[in-house]
Amino acid sequence: MENFGFQKVNASEKEGLVRNVFNSVNNNYDIMNDLMSFGTHRIWKNIMVEWLAPRPSWKIIDVAGGTGDIALRILHHVKNSSTSDGIINVCDINESMINNGRNKAINQGVLNEIKWTVGNAQNLPFSDMGFDAYTIAFGLRNVTNLQMALQEAYRVLKPGGRFMCLEFSKLTSPILDKFYDFYSFSILPNLGKVITGDKDAYKYLVESIRLFPDQSEVCNLMEQNGFKNIKYRNLSNGIVAIHSGWKY
């Protein structure tokens, strides 16, 4: 059995249930991200890309990146450095989210500079050792099997490649705990209902955050799956954390 929020479901069911969540909220996903984080998700993503410090020649895979938020930031970063001759691949299990990201890329005139693939983080449709960097933002907690997803991340990275994950984590300030719980469980699902029409989707997302491993546990999982020189940075008092590791 696996966790789907606070529910227990068969492992074979979880993937479909998660896909349904994102199908439901896809059209208003970006609006909700801005509203529920007060726009702070944009800062968190910028910090992630700055810490990654991608080079123009890198081949990069952004997993669960259908909205294009990370890929577009990476593209902007490398274009500001010099002419890019690398490749950015966005891979997401949800085709509607991929379409969301493609539309953003069209609007910015960079559609052909990013490759878009529908695929599963636990079984990536890419060959071994093909990428210089692997990024995943707010996607790791939605996979059915964390170990398999991390194994796949390690497999597709070149020796010397870097793994970077941005994910909700555990608060470092006990003073904020009660307010954060009230906001998460009482306000966010109702906000989700008003904006997307789906309260249950945001109830699941809040519950999935609470069940996701804390900063140290994520480091341990990364180490178990071969990553070295593992570090993390807390942002906004640990509401989110960025984890970084290398394949040597």
N, C-alpha and C positions, 0 to 999 in steps of 0.2 A: 504493500500500500504506500501511496505517496501523499504529501500534503498539497491540497489545492486550497490555499488560504488555510482556514482552520478546519476544513473538511478533510476526511480521509477518502481517497479515491484509488481505484486501480491504476497502476503505472501506465497501462495502455490507454487509459481515459484522459490523463492529464494533458497531454499534448493538444488534443482536440478542444478541451475546455479552455485552455489558455488561448488557443487560436480564436475561439469564439469571443473571448473577452476583447481582444484587440480588433476583431472585425466589428464589434459593436461600437467601440469608441473611436475608430479610425478617423472619421471625418472631423472630429473635434479634439483630437489627441493633443495637438500643439497648443490649442487654446487652453485646455485643461492644465497642461504642464506649466504654462505661464501663470494661470490663476492660482493653482494649488501651491506653487513654490514662490509666488510673488515675483516671478521672473528670474529667481536666483539660479534655476537650472541652466540658464545661459552662461552665467559666470562659472558654475561648476564645470561645464563642458569646455569652456575656454581654458580653464586651468589645466584640465586633463590634457588637452592638445598641446598646450605650452610645455607641460612636463614631458610629454612624449617627444617633443622637439623633432618632428618628422623631417627627413631629408628628401630633397626633390627626387632622388633616384630610388627611393624605397618603394617596394611593393607592399601594400597594406590591405589587410582584411578587417572590415568593421562588421562584427556579427551582431545580430538583433538590431541592426542599424537602419531599418526600413525607412524611418523618417528622414534620413540623410543628414541629420544634425551634426554628427561627428565627421562624416565624410566631407561635407561641405566646409567645415572648419579646417580640416586637414588640407583640403585643396587650396583654400584661401591662404593658409600658412605657407605652403610650399611655393605657391605662386608669388608670394611676397619675398621669397628667398632667391629664387631664380627660376628658369624655365623647368617645368616638371617633366621628367621622362620616366617616372614611375607609374604605378597603376594602383588605383584605389578600388577595391571590391567591396560592395555592400551585400551582405548575405542576411536574409531574414526568412523565417519560416512562414510569415504571413504575407501573402501576395498583395493584400489591400494596403499594408504598410509600405511595401516596396513601391506601389503606385503613388502613394503619398510622397515618398522621397523623390521619385522620378519627376513628379510635377514641380516640386521645389527646384530641382536641378534645371528643368526646362525654363522656369521663370527666371533663373539666374544665368541662363545661357551656357550651362556647363554639362548638359546631359551626357554628351559623348566622352567626357573626361572621367566618368565614374562607371564601373561595371556593376550591374544589378543582377542578383541571383536569388532565387527562392531556394532555401536550403535549411537544414536542421543543424543546430550547433553541436548536436551529439553525433552527427555523421556528415561532416562537411564535404561537399562535392568538389574538393580540391586535392591536388597531389601533395605528397610529403614535401616538407622543407621548401615551400614556395614563397613564403612571405617574410619580410623584415620586421613587421609589427602586426600584432593582433589587438584590436580594441573591441570592447563591449561595454556599453553604457546602459544601465538600467534594464539589462536583459538576463544576466546570469541567474537571478533569483527565480526566473520563470521557466528555466529548463527543468526537465524531469529528473535528470541525473547529473549532479554537479561534477562528479568524478569523470564521467564520460565527456562532458563539455570541456573540462580542463585537459584531458588527455588529447582531445582533438585539437585544442589550441596549441599544445606542445608539438603535436605531430606536424601541423602545417607550417610551423615556424622554422626558419633557417637556423643553424647554429649561430649564436650571437643575436638572435631575434628577441624582440621584447613583447611581453604580454602586459596589457594595461586594462584594468577594469574600474569603471565608475559605478558605484552601487550604493543604495541606501544602507545605513549601518546602525550602530548603536551609539546613542548620545553619551557624551562625556560629562555632561552637566546634569546631575540629579535634580537641580532646581527646575529645569525645563521639562522633566519627564511628564508631570501631570498635565501641563498645558499641551505638550506634544500629543499625548494620548487623547485628550479631549478634542483637539483639532483633527487628529487622524480619524478617530472612530465616529465622532459626532458631526463634524462639519464636512469633511472631504466627500464621504459617500453622498450626502445630500447635495453638495455642489455638483458632483458628477451626475446626479439625477437631473438637475436643472439644465446643465449644459449639454449632456450627451443623451439624457433619457434613460440611463442605465446606472442605477444606484449600486446594484450588485457587483458590477465590474470594478468599481472603486472600493467597495468593501473587500473584494478579493485582493486588490493591489495593496491596501493597507495591511491586511492580514499576512500577505506574503512578505512584506517588509519586516514584520515582527518575528517571523520564523526564519529569516535569513541569518546565516552564521555571522557572528561579530567579527571585528577586525582581525583578531588573533586567530580565530578559526579559519578564516579565509586564507591567511598566511600559511597555516598548517596544511590546508588542502592544496595550495599551490606547491608547497615543498614536497608533499607526497607524490605529486605528479611531475616532478622533475625540475621545477623552476628554482633558480638560484638568485642570490642578491635581492631578496624580496624586501620591499619597503611599502609602507602605506602612509597616506596623508589624510588626516581628518579635515573636513570642511564643514563650516557652520556647526561647530560643536559636535561633530560626529553624526549629524543627520545623514550625511553621505561620506564615503571614504573612497579614495583612489588607491588601488593596489597595483604595484608594479613588480614584475619579475622578468628574469632573463633565461633564455635557453642557451646553455654553454655546451 
